[in-house]
Amino acid sequence: SSPSPSPGDTSVLAGVYGPAEVKGSRELPDRAALEVLLRPKVGLPGVLERSREQLLRQTCEAVLLGVLHPRTAITLVLQVLNDAGSLLSCCLNAACMGLLDAGLPLASLFCGVTCALDPNGAIGLDPTSRQEQEARAVLTFAIDSAERKVLMATSKGSCSVEEMQQCLAAAQRAADTIFQFYRDSVRRKYSKS
């Protein structure tokens, strides 16, 4: 049997378009209108993509200083290249890096962390697809870089309040590593002449 893919095998490409002029019903007088499009690896977006688009948009809107670009539209396109597990948190990280790379004004950064509770109640971070299927519960958190606040949380399966708090604490610890990765990436990008 071949070794199971690491969650590092999940990859998502982010593209940010805008701020662009917008006309008609999408125009917001006081801020930028943000649209998030999630494209699956194959086929057309379905119900799952639509619900994830909402979660992603909600997270991005929580940090995007859209008031600086009123009456404009910003479109964030996330193309799934490979899904080996922890897809929503990978999308969140790609979204943040995309917004950052596009030079859009953000109140803080954010990242996604997925936790899986195995049948014995042990917490695993960045679960593979297989670990997600075998888990009793899978939780994904979007965490902001300023105060480690939860911007968005979603869960599938059943867990106690106590277990959810333990998962959140583990996710907040993991977030520090991701924010450090962001900082290193940005530093590398700008240190290249």
Salt bridges, closest charged atoms under 4 A:
GLU21 OE2 - LYS23 NZ 2.44
GLU27 OE2 - ARG71 NE 3.24
GLU35 OE1 - ARG26 NH2 3.53
GLU53 OE2 - ARG50 NH1 3.04
GLU61 OE2 - ARG31 NH1 3.89
GLU61 OE2 - ARG57 NH1 3.74
ASP101 OD1 - LYS189 NZ 2.52
GLU134 OE2 - ARG130 NE 3.35
GLU163 OE2 - ARG136 NH2 2.77
ASP176 OD1 - ARG148 NH2 2.51
ASP184 OD1 - ARG187 NH1 3.18
